[in-house]
Amino acid sequence: MIRYVKIKTFTFYLVLLLFSSVSCKKSKDDLSKIDFVSNAMNEQIQADTSMTNFILPYKKELDAQMDQVIARVNEDLTIDYPNNKLGNFVCDLSVYVVEKETGNTIDLCIMNNGGFRASIFKGDISKRHAFKLMPFDNQLVIARLKGSDLEDLFEYVAEYKAPVSGIQLGIKEGKPYEPLVGGEKVDPNKQYAVLTTDYLFEGGDNMAFFKKSKNSSMTDILLRDAIIDYCVDVKEVKVNHGKRLYDVK
């Protein structure tokens, strides 16, 4: 099952509670002056031994969880072109998890290479790898676009070599050439389910074409959690190397 992260909500209520408790107290004196000393943090500042010892048991427990092996991969997963192994991995697993958890059928998926903050190399995959790859709390979103509105998406993919799933797209002189979705030509009147993250859906990384989406749904699934759950499910990661983006002379 997906583990929903509620850290932001918890933090909001904690801050609200602290603010309320402070604001309810009446001050006897008006604040007239604040004194402070600026201390630069550098290697000359010695660690607080008592604090270090207090944190250590929690750090050990956290490290044990983060370093838990959840899968293996038999090749390096890196960003490249035309075979973007890391992008293929993330896009495909996102579709897999969202279809499994929500029951929706996804036609295509698009991500951005800049959102991937670390490669995954041949060998064991741990939860720590998932956090390094995706340190942000980006949520997966299903946007729905008409086939006639996908042209801008294809233009974007051709220009930025964006990682995708469900698409075959030739690139000729920097422009999209004969795009296919699910192996078929695009129907301009059909509604397509496009999977992405909330950051990109809101126009991040210049993905303005999502403004044309008339209907969308948040999945409540963090991309990082999807990575972890997929790895736990499959145990042995095998990346699909099928042709997605290719150059046309």
JOUR-V22285 format. One line per field, one symbol per residue. phi: phi as a letter, one per 40 degrees, with the letter a starting at -180 (. if undefined). A space follows every 50 residues. Layout:
phi = ???
This chain:
phi = .ccccbccccccccccccccccccccccbccbabbabcbccaccccccdc cccccdcccccccccccccbabbcacbbcaaccccccddccccccdcccc cbgccbcabbbbcccccacbbdhcbbcccccccbccccccbbbbbcdccc dcccccdccbfccaagbbacbbfgbcbfcbbggbcccccccbcbcabccc cchcfgccccccccaaaccgbcdcccdcccccccgbcbcccdcbbacbc
